[in-house]
Amino acid sequence: MINGSKLNLYIAAAFIMSATLIHAAAKAEQRCSKYTGRCFEWPIIKDGTTLKKISTRGVWSKPDGAGPFPAVVIAETCGGSQPPVDKLWPAYFKSLEYVTYTPRILEEFGEDHCPSLRFVVNNDNRAKMLQVLYSALDDVAKKPYVQKNNIGIIGFSLGAILIRDAGEVKDLKSAGGLQFKYTIPVYGSCTLLERRGDNVPTLIIQAEKEKPKKRKLCLRVRNRDFPNVIYHEIAGAHHAFDDPKFSEIKIDVAGNKMKYNEEAVTKAKNLIENFIKSQN
């Protein structure tokens, strides 16, 4: 028979053990980044999610003729509506006979650029951004001049991070039941990238002159040899190497050093062209 004091000790021990298990279970639902010091729900959207359709607006580009043409959704950076995502890359894809659509992701939040790093790393915000991109996928697929089952996505910086997020979710679909045929994240973040989602063909393009910790994490991704992932690092390139307004190094809200590099743009174009041709 257990006396009162011992019983109280057993109850206390059981409570502590239970609390420890609950805490461990809660922690297991998160991933904490050594890079940012922040913890994330991971994945940010549950497996098997069909995202709700919302109305989108943005920049369209279409080759001459009736088509149907392959297409690419362009995911903008934290800078929002900037010449690279609105002009440079649409013009490039148009030259390859591709339709492009650049949805105004940040407008959905009433912003024209990322106001802070806290805004960027917020799980709910990034989930909503994915909703915008997958709604854009449906918008593009409805065009009579587009090949419905031949739509990829390319994203830069923030846009590339969103592509990474989607790559961690199994069976993620648009409201119309569609998935991107391939993905191209450019100078994004490799933090927490595990490729636990669908095995979508992916071309990762990174810049050699990214922050050392960021580059180290991306090289770790490269060294894991994920199936259907091609990794390229462009020598001498900085973050935002496709934006001519950064003729001198400037630093963004995340501490990335940004500088334009024409040779890096040409290299990226060649990598992208070879990759998308391999998907047809």
C-alpha positions, 0 to 999 in steps of 0.5 A, spaced: 500 500 500 502 506 498 502 512 503 499 519 501 506 522 501 509 517 496 502 517 492 503 524 491 510 523 489 508 518 483 502 523 481 508 529 480 512 524 477 507 522 472 505 529 471 512 531 469 513 525 464 506 527 461 508 534 460 515 532 457 512 528 452 507 533 450 512 538 450 516 533 445 510 532 441 509 539 440 517 540 438 516 535 433 511 539 429 516 544 428 523 545 425 527 550 428 532 554 423 540 555 426 540 560 420 535 565 422 534 562 430 526 562 428 521 556 429 517 554 423 511 549 423 513 544 418 510 543 413 507 550 413 501 547 409 498 540 411 499 534 406 494 533 401 491 540 401 487 543 395 488 551 396 482 555 395 481 559 389 482 567 390 482 572 384 489 575 382 492 580 378 498 581 375 503 582 369 501 577 363 506 576 357 504 572 351 508 570 344 505 572 337 500 567 335 494 562 337 498 557 341 497 553 345 504 555 348 507 552 354 507 557 360 511 559 366 508 563 373 513 568 375 513 569 383 516 576 385 521 578 390 520 581 396 521 588 392 514 586 389 513 589 382 520 590 379 523 590 372 526 583 373 519 579 374 515 584 370 519 585 364 526 582 364 524 575 365 517 575 361 521 578 355 526 572 356 520 567 356 516 570 350 523 569 346 522 562 348 515 562 346 512 561 353 506 565 356 508 568 363 504 571 368 507 574 374 501 575 380 502 581 385 503 576 391 504 582 396 498 586 394 494 581 397 497 583 403 496 591 402 503 591 401 508 593 395 514 590 398 516 586 404 515 591 410 520 586 414 523 580 416 518 578 421 513 579 415 517 574 410 518 568 416 510 568 418 507 561 416 500 564 415 503 569 410 507 564 406 501 560 406 497 565 403 502 567 398 502 559 396 494 560 395 496 566 390 501 562 386 496 556 385 490 561 384 495 564 378 496 556 376 489 556 375 488 562 371 494 561 366 491 554 365 484 557 363 487 561 357 485 557 351 492 559 348 496 555 354 498 548 354 494 546 361 499 541 363 505 544 361 505 550 366 512 551 371 513 556 376 520 560 377 521 564 383 526 569 385 528 570 393 522 570 396 518 567 390 524 561 391 522 561 398 515 559 396 517 554 391 521 551 397 515 551 401 511 548 396 516 542 395 515 540 402 508 539 402 505 532 399 500 532 394 499 540 394 494 542 389 490 548 386 483 549 387 482 546 379 486 540 381 493 542 378 500 542 380 506 545 377 510 541 372 516 543 374 519 549 379 525 553 378 527 557 385 533 562 383 537 565 389 532 563 394 533 560 401 535 553 402 533 553 410 529 547 412 529 544 405 528 537 405 524 535 399 519 531 403 513 533 398 512 531 391 518 529 386 517 535 382 523 536 377 527 542 380 532 547 377 535 550 383 540 556 381 544 560 387 549 565 387 556 564 389 556 570 393 550 569 398 551 570 405 556 564 408 551 561 412 546 561 407 551 558 401 553 552 406 546 550 407 545 550 400 551 546 398 548 541 403 542 541 399 546 540 393 550 534 396 544 530 398 543 529 391 535 529 391 532 525 385 529 530 380 533 536 383 539 539 378 543 544 382 547 550 379 551 555 383 553 561 379 560 563 380 561 571 382 554 572 383 550 576 388 543 576 391 539 579 386 544 579 380 538 580 375 536 587 377 540 592 374 538 598 379 543 594 384 550 597 380 553 597 387 552 593 393 546 594 397 543 590 403 535 587 403 531 586 409 534 579 410 541 582 410 542 579 403 548 583 399 545 585 392 548 586 386 547 586 378 551 581 374 550 581 367 554 575 366 550 571 371 543 573 368 546 570 361 548 564 365 542 563 368 538 564 362 542 558 359 541 554 365 533 555 365 533 554 357 536 547 357 532 545 363 525 547 361 527 544 354 528 537 358 521 537 361 518 537 354 
